[in-house]
Amino acid sequence: MPFKINISTKDGKSWKLDLDSETLVGKKIGDIIPGKEISADLTGYELKITGASDIAGFPHKGDIEGPQLRGVLLTKGWGMHKKPKREGKKYVQTSKGLRLKKSVRGKEISDKTKQINLALVNEGPKKLKDIFPEQNKAPEVLSEKPAENPAETPATEAPAQ
């Protein structure tokens, strides 16, 4: 199964690629891997696995062992975006004892994993923008026609009544 790999740098840029090999199966969130396991172009790079999600979109959680899907009770923080149902649309702080059961996967990468997030730890001899030049291009302009500015067009006078 191909993985979708997202490599992010400290300056906020990210690079995307597809990986067809299963070299990352069995690795865990927090592991530092050499870049040559992903691609020969990334020789000299060190990358840290920061997160992942499976084929259904469930995230991997770093403090749960194994690759299985589990239902865990979560309090305020990671994975909690809901307000209590009884409060409606008005803004309220989440109640102190609110816990919701969420489905998450363990920290191990498996064949059910679809997308993997990696952070750059050490950079290799080549720059990432040279390795992935197709992601470096500016978006193409769809039309050559210049946009009209209504402030520059002469205003028509309304007919007298």
Phi and psi in radians as a Rosetta constraint file:
Dihedral C 1 N 2 CA 2 C 2 CIRCULARHARMONIC -1.291 0.35
Dihedral N 2 CA 2 C 2 N 3 CIRCULARHARMONIC 2.448 0.35
Dihedral C 2 N 3 CA 3 C 3 CIRCULARHARMONIC -1.714 0.35
Dihedral N 3 CA 3 C 3 N 4 CIRCULARHARMONIC 2.560 0.35
Dihedral C 3 N 4 CA 4 C 4 CIRCULARHARMONIC -1.721 0.35
Dihedral N 4 CA 4 C 4 N 5 CIRCULARHARMONIC 2.087 0.35
Dihedral C 4 N 5 CA 5 C 5 CIRCULARHARMONIC -1.861 0.35
Dihedral N 5 CA 5 C 5 N 6 CIRCULARHARMONIC 2.287 0.35
Dihedral C 5 N 6 CA 6 C 6 CIRCULARHARMONIC -2.030 0.35
Dihedral N 6 CA 6 C 6 N 7 CIRCULARHARMONIC 2.070 0.35
Dihedral C 6 N 7 CA 7 C 7 CIRCULARHARMONIC -1.865 0.35
Dihedral N 7 CA 7 C 7 N 8 CIRCULARHARMONIC 2.122 0.35
Dihedral C 7 N 8 CA 8 C 8 CIRCULARHARMONIC -1.990 0.35
Dihedral N 8 CA 8 C 8 N 9 CIRCULARHARMONIC 2.592 0.35
Dihedral C 8 N 9 CA 9 C 9 CIRCULARHARMONIC -1.912 0.35
Dihedral N 9 CA 9 C 9 N 10 CIRCULARHARMONIC 2.981 0.35
Dihedral C 9 N 10 CA 10 C 10 CIRCULARHARMONIC -1.225 0.35
Dihedral N 10 CA 10 C 10 N 11 CIRCULARHARMONIC -0.403 0.35
Dihedral C 10 N 11 CA 11 C 11 CIRCULARHARMONIC -1.494 0.35
Dihedral N 11 CA 11 C 11 N 12 CIRCULARHARMONIC 0.129 0.35
Dihedral C 11 N 12 CA 12 C 12 CIRCULARHARMONIC 1.657 0.35
Dihedral N 12 CA 12 C 12 N 13 CIRCULARHARMONIC 0.010 0.35
Dihedral C 12 N 13 CA 13 C 13 CIRCULARHARMONIC -1.536 0.35
Dihedral N 13 CA 13 C 13 N 14 CIRCULARHARMONIC 2.620 0.35
Dihedral C 13 N 14 CA 14 C 14 CIRCULARHARMONIC -2.321 0.35
Dihedral N 14 CA 14 C 14 N 15 CIRCULARHARMONIC 2.642 0.35
Dihedral C 14 N 15 CA 15 C 15 CIRCULARHARMONIC -2.233 0.35
Dihedral N 15 CA 15 C 15 N 16 CIRCULARHARMONIC 2.424 0.35
Dihedral C 15 N 16 CA 16 C 16 CIRCULARHARMONIC -2.070 0.35
Dihedral N 16 CA 16 C 16 N 17 CIRCULARHARMONIC 2.491 0.35
Dihedral C 16 N 17 CA 17 C 17 CIRCULARHARMONIC -2.693 0.35
Dihedral N 17 CA 17 C 17 N 18 CIRCULARHARMONIC 2.822 0.35
Dihedral C 17 N 18 CA 18 C 18 CIRCULARHARMONIC -1.855 0.35
Dihedral N 18 CA 18 C 18 N 19 CIRCULARHARMONIC 2.393 0.35
Dihedral C 18 N 19 CA 19 C 19 CIRCULARHARMONIC -2.106 0.35
Dihedral N 19 CA 19 C 19 N 20 CIRCULARHARMONIC 2.104 0.35
Dihedral C 19 N 20 CA 20 C 20 CIRCULARHARMONIC -1.572 0.35
Dihedral N 20 CA 20 C 20 N 21 CIRCULARHARMONIC -0.387 0.35
Dihedral C 20 N 21 CA 21 C 21 CIRCULARHARMONIC -1.417 0.35
Dihedral N 21 CA 21 C 21 N 22 CIRCULARHARMONIC 2.818 0.35
Dihedral C 21 N 22 CA 22 C 22 CIRCULARHARMONIC -1.854 0.35
Dihedral N 22 CA 22 C 22 N 23 CIRCULARHARMONIC 0.692 0.35
Dihedral C 22 N 23 CA 23 C 23 CIRCULARHARMONIC -1.261 0.35
Dihedral N 23 CA 23 C 23 N 24 CIRCULARHARMONIC -0.377 0.35
Dihedral C 23 N 24 CA 24 C 24 CIRCULARHARMONIC -1.572 0.35
Dihedral N 24 CA 24 C 24 N 25 CIRCULARHARMONIC -0.102 0.35
Dihedral C 24 N 25 CA 25 C 25 CIRCULARHARMONIC -1.153 0.35
Dihedral N 25 CA 25 C 25 N 26 CIRCULARHARMONIC 2.255 0.35
Dihedral C 25 N 26 CA 26 C 26 CIRCULARHARMONIC 1.742 0.35
Dihedral N 26 CA 26 C 26 N 27 CIRCULARHARMONIC -0.283 0.35
Dihedral C 26 N 27 CA 27 C 27 CIRCULARHARMONIC -1.294 0.35
Dihedral N 27 CA 27 C 27 N 28 CIRCULARHARMONIC 2.829 0.35
Dihedral C 27 N 28 CA 28 C 28 CIRCULARHARMONIC -2.140 0.35
Dihedral N 28 CA 28 C 28 N 29 CIRCULARHARMONIC 2.772 0.35
Dihedral C 28 N 29 CA 29 C 29 CIRCULARHARMONIC -1.098 0.35
Dihedral N 29 CA 29 C 29 N 30 CIRCULARHARMONIC 2.288 0.35
Dihedral C 29 N 30 CA 30 C 30 CIRCULARHARMONIC 1.776 0.35
Dihedral N 30 CA 30 C 30 N 31 CIRCULARHARMONIC -0.252 0.35
Dihedral C 30 N 31 CA 31 C 31 CIRCULARHARMONIC -1.261 0.35
Dihedral N 31 CA 31 C 31 N 32 CIRCULARHARMONIC 2.518 0.35
Dihedral C 31 N 32 CA 32 C 32 CIRCULARHARMONIC -1.788 0.35
Dihedral N 32 CA 32 C 32 N 33 CIRCULARHARMONIC 2.187 0.35
Dihedral C 32 N 33 CA 33 C 33 CIRCULARHARMONIC -2.080 0.35
Dihedral N 33 CA 33 C 33 N 34 CIRCULARHARMONIC 2.613 0.35
Dihedral C 33 N 34 CA 34 C 34 CIRCULARHARMONIC -1.293 0.35
Dihedral N 34 CA 34 C 34 N 35 CIRCULARHARMONIC 2.559 0.35
Dihedral C 34 N 35 CA 35 C 35 CIRCULARHARMONIC -1.163 0.35
Dihedral N 35 CA 35 C 35 N 36 CIRCULARHARMONIC -0.423 0.35
Dihedral C 35 N 36 CA 36 C 36 CIRCULARHARMONIC -1.193 0.35
Dihedral N 36 CA 36 C 36 N 37 CIRCULARHARMONIC -0.272 0.35
Dihedral C 36 N 37 CA 37 C 37 CIRCULARHARMONIC -1.237 0.35
Dihedral N 37 CA 37 C 37 N 38 CIRCULARHARMONIC -0.435 0.35
Dihedral C 37 N 38 CA 38 C 38 CIRCULARHARMONIC -1.585 0.35
Dihedral N 38 CA 38 C 38 N 39 CIRCULARHARMONIC -0.846 0.35
Dihedral C 38 N 39 CA 39 C 39 CIRCULARHARMONIC -2.691 0.35
Dihedral N 39 CA 39 C 39 N 40 CIRCULARHARMONIC 2.609 0.35
Dihedral C 39 N 40 CA 40 C 40 CIRCULARHARMONIC -1.169 0.35
Dihedral N 40 CA 40 C 40 N 41 CIRCULARHARMONIC -0.438 0.35
Dihedral C 40 N 41 CA 41 C 41 CIRCULARHARMONIC -1.209 0.35
Dihedral N 41 CA 41 C 41 N 42 CIRCULARHARMONIC -0.405 0.35
Dihedral C 41 N 42 CA 42 C 42 CIRCULARHARMONIC -1.644 0.35
Dihedral N 42 CA 42 C 42 N 43 CIRCULARHARMONIC 0.406 0.35
Dihedral C 42 N 43 CA 43 C 43 CIRCULARHARMONIC -1.110 0.35
Dihedral N 43 CA 43 C 43 N 44 CIRCULARHARMONIC 2.285 0.35
Dihedral C 43 N 44 CA 44 C 44 CIRCULARHARMONIC 1.727 0.35
Dihedral N 44 CA 44 C 44 N 45 CIRCULARHARMONIC -0.250 0.35
Dihedral C 44 N 45 CA 45 C 45 CIRCULARHARMONIC -1.506 0.35
Dihedral N 45 CA 45 C 45 N 46 CIRCULARHARMONIC 2.629 0.35
Dihedral C 45 N 46 CA 46 C 46 CIRCULARHARMONIC -2.151 0.35
Dihedral N 46 CA 46 C 46 N 47 CIRCULARHARMONIC 2.287 0.35
Dihedral C 46 N 47 CA 47 C 47 CIRCULARHARMONIC -2.210 0.35
Dihedral N 47 CA 47 C 47 N 48 CIRCULARHARMONIC 2.492 0.35
Dihedral C 47 N 48 CA 48 C 48 CIRCULARHARMONIC -1.920 0.35
Dihedral N 48 CA 48 C 48 N 49 CIRCULARHARMONIC 2.335 0.35
Dihedral C 48 N 49 CA 49 C 49 CIRCULARHARMONIC -1.366 0.35
Dihedral N 49 CA 49 C 49 N 50 CIRCULARHARMONIC 2.048 0.35
Dihedral C 49 N 50 CA 50 C 50 CIRCULARHARMONIC -1.835 0.35
Dihedral N 50 CA 50 C 50 N 51 CIRCULARHARMONIC -0.310 0.35
Dihedral C 50 N 51 CA 51 C 51 CIRCULARHARMONIC 3.116 0.35
Dihedral N 51 CA 51 C 51 N 52 CIRCULARHARMONIC 3.025 0.35
Dihedral C 51 N 52 CA 52 C 52 CIRCULARHARMONIC -2.869 0.35
Dihedral N 52 CA 52 C 52 N 53 CIRCULARHARMONIC 2.936 0.35
Dihedral C 52 N 53 CA 53 C 53 CIRCULARHARMONIC -2.508 0.35
Dihedral N 53 CA 53 C 53 N 54 CIRCULARHARMONIC 2.724 0.35
Dihedral C 53 N 54 CA 54 C 54 CIRCULARHARMONIC -1.665 0.35
Dihedral N 54 CA 54 C 54 N 55 CIRCULARHARMONIC -2.999 0.35
Dihedral C 54 N 55 CA 55 C 55 CIRCULARHARMONIC -1.171 0.35
Dihedral N 55 CA 55 C 55 N 56 CIRCULARHARMONIC -0.380 0.35
Dihedral C 55 N 56 CA 56 C 56 CIRCULARHARMONIC -1.705 0.35
Dihedral N 56 CA 56 C 56 N 57 CIRCULARHARMONIC -0.035 0.35
Dihedral C 56 N 57 CA 57 C 57 CIRCULARHARMONIC 1.674 0.35
Dihedral N 57 CA 57 C 57 N 58 CIRCULARHARMONIC 0.029 0.35
Dihedral C 57 N 58 CA 58 C 58 CIRCULARHARMONIC -1.287 0.35
Dihedral N 58 CA 58 C 58 N 59 CIRCULARHARMONIC 2.345 0.35
Dihedral C 58 N 59 CA 59 C 59 CIRCULARHARMONIC -1.373 0.35
Dihedral N 59 CA 59 C 59 N 60 CIRCULARHARMONIC 2.753 0.35
Dihedral C 59 N 60 CA 60 C 60 CIRCULARHARMONIC -1.572 0.35
Dihedral N 60 CA 60 C 60 N 61 CIRCULARHARMONIC 2.386 0.35
Dihedral C 60 N 61 CA 61 C 61 CIRCULARHARMONIC -1.941 0.35
Dihedral N 61 CA 61 C 61 N 62 CIRCULARHARMONIC 2.295 0.35
Dihedral C 61 N 62 CA 62 C 62 CIRCULARHARMONIC -1.227 0.35
Dihedral N 62 CA 62 C 62 N 63 CIRCULARHARMONIC -0.258 0.35
Dihedral C 62 N 63 CA 63 C 63 CIRCULARHARMONIC -1.870 0.35
Dihedral N 63 CA 63 C 63 N 64 CIRCULARHARMONIC 0.258 0.35
Dihedral C 63 N 64 CA 64 C 64 CIRCULARHARMONIC -1.970 0.35
Dihedral N 64 CA 64 C 64 N 65 CIRCULARHARMONIC 2.179 0.35
Dihedral C 64 N 65 CA 65 C 65 CIRCULARHARMONIC -1.291 0.35
Dihedral N 65 CA 65 C 65 N 66 CIRCULARHARMONIC 2.612 0.35
Dihedral C 65 N 66 CA 66 C 66 CIRCULARHARMONIC 1.478 0.35
Dihedral N 66 CA 66 C 66 N 67 CIRCULARHARMONIC 3.048 0.35
Dihedral C 66 N 67 CA 67 C 67 CIRCULARHARMONIC -1.716 0.35
Dihedral N 67 CA 67 C 67 N 68 CIRCULARHARMONIC 0.044 0.35
Dihedral C 67 N 68 CA 68 C 68 CIRCULARHARMONIC -1.274 0.35
Dihedral N 68 CA 68 C 68 N 69 CIRCULARHARMONIC 2.774 0.35
Dihedral C 68 N 69 CA 69 C 69 CIRCULARHARMONIC -1.508 0.35
Dihedral N 69 CA 69 C 69 N 70 CIRCULARHARMONIC 2.258 0.35
Dihedral C 69 N 70 CA 70 C 70 CIRCULARHARMONIC -2.364 0.35
Dihedral N 70 CA 70 C 70 N 71 CIRCULARHARMONIC 2.689 0.35
Dihedral C 70 N 71 CA 71 C 71 CIRCULARHARMONIC -1.758 0.35
Dihedral N 71 CA 71 C 71 N 72 CIRCULARHARMONIC 2.106 0.35
Dihedral C 71 N 72 CA 72 C 72 CIRCULARHARMONIC -2.169 0.35
Dihedral N 72 CA 72 C 72 N 73 CIRCULARHARMONIC 2.639 0.35
Dihedral C 72 N 73 CA 73 C 73 CIRCULARHARMONIC -1.497 0.35
Dihedral N 73 CA 73 C 73 N 74 CIRCULARHARMONIC 2.143 0.35
Dihedral C 73 N 74 CA 74 C 74 CIRCULARHARMONIC -2.009 0.35
Dihedral N 74 CA 74 C 74 N 75 CIRCULARHARMONIC 2.481 0.35
Dihedral C 74 N 75 CA 75 C 75 CIRCULARHARMONIC -1.763 0.35
Dihedral N 75 CA 75 C 75 N 76 CIRCULARHARMONIC -2.944 0.35
Dihedral C 75 N 76 CA 76 C 76 CIRCULARHARMONIC -0.981 0.35
Dihedral N 76 CA 76 C 76 N 77 CIRCULARHARMONIC 2.315 0.35
Dihedral C 76 N 77 CA 77 C 77 CIRCULARHARMONIC 2.336 0.35
Dihedral N 77 CA 77 C 77 N 78 CIRCULARHARMONIC -2.222 0.35
Dihedral C 77 N 78 CA 78 C 78 CIRCULARHARMONIC -1.067 0.35
Dihedral N 78 CA 78 C 78 N 79 CIRCULARHARMONIC 2.077 0.35
Dihedral C 78 N 79 CA 79 C 79 CIRCULARHARMONIC 1.441 0.35
Dihedral N 79 CA 79 C 79 N 80 CIRCULARHARMONIC 0.062 0.35
Dihedral C 79 N 80 CA 80 C 80 CIRCULARHARMONIC -1.828 0.35
Dihedral N 80 CA 80 C 80 N 81 CIRCULARHARMONIC 1.923 0.35
Dihedral C 80 N 81 CA 81 C 81 CIRCULARHARMONIC -2.231 0.35
Dihedral N 81 CA 81 C 81 N 82 CIRCULARHARMONIC 0.080 0.35
Dihedral C 81 N 82 CA 82 C 82 CIRCULARHARMONIC -1.791 0.35
Dihedral N 82 CA 82 C 82 N 83 CIRCULARHARMONIC 2.662 0.35
Dihedral C 82 N 83 CA 83 C 83 CIRCULARHARMONIC -1.742 0.35
Dihedral N 83 CA 83 C 83 N 84 CIRCULARHARMONIC 2.822 0.35
Dihedral C 83 N 84 CA 84 C 84 CIRCULARHARMONIC -1.052 0.35
Dihedral N 84 CA 84 C 84 N 85 CIRCULARHARMONIC 2.495 0.35
Dihedral C 84 N 85 CA 85 C 85 CIRCULARHARMONIC -1.132 0.35
Dihedral N 85 CA 85 C 85 N 86 CIRCULARHARMONIC -0.521 0.35
Dihedral C 85 N 86 CA 86 C 86 CIRCULARHARMONIC -1.252 0.35
Dihedral N 86 CA 86 C 86 N 87 CIRCULARHARMONIC -0.240 0.35
Dihedral C 86 N 87 CA 87 C 87 CIRCULARHARMONIC -1.516 0.35
Dihedral N 87 CA 87 C 87 N 88 CIRCULARHARMONIC -0.341 0.35
Dihedral C 87 N 88 CA 88 C 88 CIRCULARHARMONIC 1.308 0.35
Dihedral N 88 CA 88 C 88 N 89 CIRCULARHARMONIC -2.580 0.35
Dihedral C 88 N 89 CA 89 C 89 CIRCULARHARMONIC -1.498 0.35
Dihedral N 89 CA 89 C 89 N 90 CIRCULARHARMONIC -0.311 0.35
Dihedral C 89 N 90 CA 90 C 90 CIRCULARHARMONIC -1.215 0.35
Dihedral N 90 CA 90 C 90 N 91 CIRCULARHARMONIC 2.634 0.35
Dihedral C 90 N 91 CA 91 C 91 CIRCULARHARMONIC -1.343 0.35
Dihedral N 91 CA 91 C 91 N 92 CIRCULARHARMONIC 2.207 0.35
Dihedral C 91 N 92 CA 92 C 92 CIRCULARHARMONIC -2.457 0.35
Dihedral N 92 CA 92 C 92 N 93 CIRCULARHARMONIC 2.667 0.35
Dihedral C 92 N 93 CA 93 C 93 CIRCULARHARMONIC -1.243 0.35
Dihedral N 93 CA 93 C 93 N 94 CIRCULARHARMONIC 2.628 0.35
Dihedral C 93 N 94 CA 94 C 94 CIRCULARHARMONIC -1.155 0.35
Dihedral N 94 CA 94 C 94 N 95 CIRCULARHARMONIC 2.410 0.35
Dihedral C 94 N 95 CA 95 C 95 CIRCULARHARMONIC -1.105 0.35
Dihedral N 95 CA 95 C 95 N 96 CIRCULARHARMONIC 2.689 0.35
Dihedral C 95 N 96 CA 96 C 96 CIRCULARHARMONIC -1.080 0.35
Dihedral N 96 CA 96 C 96 N 97 CIRCULARHARMONIC -0.621 0.35
Dihedral C 96 N 97 CA 97 C 97 CIRCULARHARMONIC -1.750 0.35
Dihedral N 97 CA 97 C 97 N 98 CIRCULARHARMONIC 0.226 0.35
Dihedral C 97 N 98 CA 98 C 98 CIRCULARHARMONIC -1.188 0.35
Dihedral N 98 CA 98 C 98 N 99 CIRCULARHARMONIC 2.200 0.35
Dihedral C 98 N 99 CA 99 C 99 CIRCULARHARMONIC -2.360 0.35
Dihedral N 99 CA 99 C 99 N 100 CIRCULARHARMONIC 2.384 0.35
Dihedral C 99 N 100 CA 100 C 100 CIRCULARHARMONIC -2.170 0.35
Dihedral N 100 CA 100 C 100 N 101 CIRCULARHARMONIC 2.536 0.35
Dihedral C 100 N 101 CA 101 C 101 CIRCULARHARMONIC -1.519 0.35
Dihedral N 101 CA 101 C 101 N 102 CIRCULARHARMONIC 2.165 0.35
Dihedral C 101 N 102 CA 102 C 102 CIRCULARHARMONIC -2.164 0.35
Dihedral N 102 CA 102 C 102 N 103 CIRCULARHARMONIC 2.593 0.35
Dihedral C 102 N 103 CA 103 C 103 CIRCULARHARMONIC -1.597 0.35
Dihedral N 103 CA 103 C 103 N 104 CIRCULARHARMONIC 2.215 0.35
Dihedral C 103 N 104 CA 104 C 104 CIRCULARHARMONIC -2.445 0.35
Dihedral N 104 CA 104 C 104 N 105 CIRCULARHARMONIC 2.800 0.35
Dihedral C 104 N 105 CA 105 C 105 CIRCULARHARMONIC -1.756 0.35
Dihedral N 105 CA 105 C 105 N 106 CIRCULARHARMONIC 2.820 0.35
Dihedral C 105 N 106 CA 106 C 106 CIRCULARHARMONIC -1.256 0.35
Dihedral N 106 CA 106 C 106 N 107 CIRCULARHARMONIC 3.137 0.35
Dihedral C 106 N 107 CA 107 C 107 CIRCULARHARMONIC -1.447 0.35
Dihedral N 107 CA 107 C 107 N 108 CIRCULARHARMONIC -0.069 0.35
Dihedral C 107 N 108 CA 108 C 108 CIRCULARHARMONIC -1.561 0.35
Dihedral N 108 CA 108 C 108 N 109 CIRCULARHARMONIC 2.353 0.35
Dihedral C 108 N 109 CA 109 C 109 CIRCULARHARMONIC -1.307 0.35
Dihedral N 109 CA 109 C 109 N 110 CIRCULARHARMONIC 2.289 0.35
Dihedral C 109 N 110 CA 110 C 110 CIRCULARHARMONIC -2.266 0.35
Dihedral N 110 CA 110 C 110 N 111 CIRCULARHARMONIC -3.048 0.35
Dihedral C 110 N 111 CA 111 C 111 CIRCULARHARMONIC -1.260 0.35
Dihedral N 111 CA 111 C 111 N 112 CIRCULARHARMONIC -0.230 0.35
Dihedral C 111 N 112 CA 112 C 112 CIRCULARHARMONIC -1.492 0.35
Dihedral N 112 CA 112 C 112 N 113 CIRCULARHARMONIC -0.155 0.35
Dihedral C 112 N 113 CA 113 C 113 CIRCULARHARMONIC -1.290 0.35
Dihedral N 113 CA 113 C 113 N 114 CIRCULARHARMONIC 2.373 0.35
Dihedral C 113 N 114 CA 114 C 114 CIRCULARHARMONIC -1.893 0.35
Dihedral N 114 CA 114 C 114 N 115 CIRCULARHARMONIC -0.720 0.35
Dihedral C 114 N 115 CA 115 C 115 CIRCULARHARMONIC -2.277 0.35
Dihedral N 115 CA 115 C 115 N 116 CIRCULARHARMONIC 2.366 0.35
Dihedral C 115 N 116 CA 116 C 116 CIRCULARHARMONIC -2.219 0.35
Dihedral N 116 CA 116 C 116 N 117 CIRCULARHARMONIC 2.308 0.35
Dihedral C 116 N 117 CA 117 C 117 CIRCULARHARMONIC -1.748 0.35
Dihedral N 117 CA 117 C 117 N 118 CIRCULARHARMONIC 2.290 0.35
Dihedral C 117 N 118 CA 118 C 118 CIRCULARHARMONIC -2.194 0.35
Dihedral N 118 CA 118 C 118 N 119 CIRCULARHARMONIC 2.517 0.35
Dihedral C 118 N 119 CA 119 C 119 CIRCULARHARMONIC -1.989 0.35
Dihedral N 119 CA 119 C 119 N 120 CIRCULARHARMONIC 2.500 0.35
Dihedral C 119 N 120 CA 120 C 120 CIRCULARHARMONIC -1.345 0.35
Dihedral N 120 CA 120 C 120 N 121 CIRCULARHARMONIC 2.146 0.35
Dihedral C 120 N 121 CA 121 C 121 CIRCULARHARMONIC -1.739 0.35
Dihedral N 121 CA 121 C 121 N 122 CIRCULARHARMONIC -0.959 0.35
Dihedral C 121 N 122 CA 122 C 122 CIRCULARHARMONIC -2.243 0.35
Dihedral N 122 CA 122 C 122 N 123 CIRCULARHARMONIC 2.351 0.35
Dihedral C 122 N 123 CA 123 C 123 CIRCULARHARMONIC -1.576 0.35
Dihedral N 123 CA 123 C 123 N 124 CIRCULARHARMONIC 2.522 0.35
Dihedral C 123 N 124 CA 124 C 124 CIRCULARHARMONIC -1.520 0.35
Dihedral N 124 CA 124 C 124 N 125 CIRCULARHARMONIC -2.953 0.35
Dihedral C 124 N 125 CA 125 C 125 CIRCULARHARMONIC -1.195 0.35
Dihedral N 125 CA 125 C 125 N 126 CIRCULARHARMONIC -0.559 0.35
Dihedral C 125 N 126 CA 126 C 126 CIRCULARHARMONIC -1.639 0.35
Dihedral N 126 CA 126 C 126 N 127 CIRCULARHARMONIC 2.593 0.35
Dihedral C 126 N 127 CA 127 C 127 CIRCULARHARMONIC -1.384 0.35
Dihedral N 127 CA 127 C 127 N 128 CIRCULARHARMONIC 2.631 0.35
Dihedral C 127 N 128 CA 128 C 128 CIRCULARHARMONIC -1.123 0.35
Dihedral N 128 CA 128 C 128 N 129 CIRCULARHARMONIC -0.585 0.35
Dihedral C 128 N 129 CA 129 C 129 CIRCULARHARMONIC -1.214 0.35
Dihedral N 129 CA 129 C 129 N 130 CIRCULARHARMONIC -0.373 0.35
Dihedral C 129 N 130 CA 130 C 130 CIRCULARHARMONIC -1.441 0.35
Dihedral N 130 CA 130 C 130 N 131 CIRCULARHARMONIC -0.528 0.35
Dihedral C 130 N 131 CA 131 C 131 CIRCULARHARMONIC -1.307 0.35
Dihedral N 131 CA 131 C 131 N 132 CIRCULARHARMONIC -0.681 0.35
Dihedral C 131 N 132 CA 132 C 132 CIRCULARHARMONIC -2.011 0.35
Dihedral N 132 CA 132 C 132 N 133 CIRCULARHARMONIC 1.248 0.35
Dihedral C 132 N 133 CA 133 C 133 CIRCULARHARMONIC -1.238 0.35
Dihedral N 133 CA 133 C 133 N 134 CIRCULARHARMONIC -0.465 0.35
Dihedral C 133 N 134 CA 134 C 134 CIRCULARHARMONIC -1.193 0.35
Dihedral N 134 CA 134 C 134 N 135 CIRCULARHARMONIC -0.408 0.35
Dihedral C 134 N 135 CA 135 C 135 CIRCULARHARMONIC -1.524 0.35
Dihedral N 135 CA 135 C 135 N 136 CIRCULARHARMONIC -0.087 0.35
Dihedral C 135 N 136 CA 136 C 136 CIRCULARHARMONIC -1.618 0.35
Dihedral N 136 CA 136 C 136 N 137 CIRCULARHARMONIC -0.185 0.35
Dihedral C 136 N 137 CA 137 C 137 CIRCULARHARMONIC -1.247 0.35
Dihedral N 137 CA 137 C 137 N 138 CIRCULARHARMONIC 2.647 0.35
Dihedral C 137 N 138 CA 138 C 138 CIRCULARHARMONIC -1.369 0.35
Dihedral N 138 CA 138 C 138 N 139 CIRCULARHARMONIC 2.626 0.35
Dihedral C 138 N 139 CA 139 C 139 CIRCULARHARMONIC -1.119 0.35
Dihedral N 139 CA 139 C 139 N 140 CIRCULARHARMONIC 2.489 0.35
Dihedral C 139 N 140 CA 140 C 140 CIRCULARHARMONIC -1.285 0.35
Dihedral N 140 CA 140 C 140 N 141 CIRCULARHARMONIC 2.565 0.35
Dihedral C 140 N 141 CA 141 C 141 CIRCULARHARMONIC -1.376 0.35
Dihedral N 141 CA 141 C 141 N 142 CIRCULARHARMONIC 2.288 0.35
Dihedral C 141 N 142 CA 142 C 142 CIRCULARHARMONIC -1.358 0.35
Dihedral N 142 CA 142 C 142 N 143 CIRCULARHARMONIC -0.599 0.35
Dihedral C 142 N 143 CA 143 C 143 CIRCULARHARMONIC -2.376 0.35
Dihedral N 143 CA 143 C 143 N 144 CIRCULARHARMONIC 2.617 0.35
Dihedral C 143 N 144 CA 144 C 144 CIRCULARHARMONIC -1.525 0.35
Dihedral N 144 CA 144 C 144 N 145 CIRCULARHARMONIC -0.242 0.35
Dihedral C 144 N 145 CA 145 C 145 CIRCULARHARMONIC -1.228 0.35
Dihedral N 145 CA 145 C 145 N 146 CIRCULARHARMONIC 2.242 0.35
Dihedral C 145 N 146 CA 146 C 146 CIRCULARHARMONIC -1.236 0.35
Dihedral N 146 CA 146 C 146 N 147 CIRCULARHARMONIC 2.590 0.35
Dihedral C 146 N 147 CA 147 C 147 CIRCULARHARMONIC -1.301 0.35
Dihedral N 147 CA 147 C 147 N 148 CIRCULARHARMONIC 2.452 0.35
Dihedral C 147 N 148 CA 148 C 148 CIRCULARHARMONIC -1.464 0.35
Dihedral N 148 CA 148 C 148 N 149 CIRCULARHARMONIC 2.411 0.35
Dihedral C 148 N 149 CA 149 C 149 CIRCULARHARMONIC -1.823 0.35
Dihedral N 149 CA 149 C 149 N 150 CIRCULARHARMONIC 2.072 0.35
Dihedral C 149 N 150 CA 150 C 150 CIRCULARHARMONIC -1.138 0.35
Dihedral N 150 CA 150 C 150 N 151 CIRCULARHARMONIC -0.364 0.35
Dihedral C 150 N 151 CA 151 C 151 CIRCULARHARMONIC -1.261 0.35
Dihedral N 151 CA 151 C 151 N 152 CIRCULARHARMONIC -0.483 0.35
Dihedral C 151 N 152 CA 152 C 152 CIRCULARHARMONIC -1.523 0.35
Dihedral N 152 CA 152 C 152 N 153 CIRCULARHARMONIC -0.350 0.35
Dihedral C 152 N 153 CA 153 C 153 CIRCULARHARMONIC -1.375 0.35
Dihedral N 153 CA 153 C 153 N 154 CIRCULARHARMONIC 2.475 0.35
Dihedral C 153 N 154 CA 154 C 154 CIRCULARHARMONIC -1.161 0.35
Dihedral N 154 CA 154 C 154 N 155 CIRCULARHARMONIC 2.401 0.35
Dihedral C 154 N 155 CA 155 C 155 CIRCULARHARMONIC -1.401 0.35
Dihedral N 155 CA 155 C 155 N 156 CIRCULARHARMONIC 2.414 0.35
Dihedral C 155 N 156 CA 156 C 156 CIRCULARHARMONIC -1.542 0.35
Dihedral N 156 CA 156 C 156 N 157 CIRCULARHARMONIC 2.458 0.35
Dihedral C 156 N 157 CA 157 C 157 CIRCULARHARMONIC -1.425 0.35
Dihedral N 157 CA 157 C 157 N 158 CIRCULARHARMONIC 2.534 0.35
Dihedral C 157 N 158 CA 158 C 158 CIRCULARHARMONIC -1.310 0.35
Dihedral N 158 CA 158 C 158 N 159 CIRCULARHARMONIC 2.467 0.35
Dihedral C 158 N 159 CA 159 C 159 CIRCULARHARMONIC -1.149 0.35
Dihedral N 159 CA 159 C 159 N 160 CIRCULARHARMONIC 2.509 0.35
Dihedral C 159 N 160 CA 160 C 160 CIRCULARHARMONIC -1.245 0.35
Dihedral N 160 CA 160 C 160 N 161 CIRCULARHARMONIC 2.512 0.35
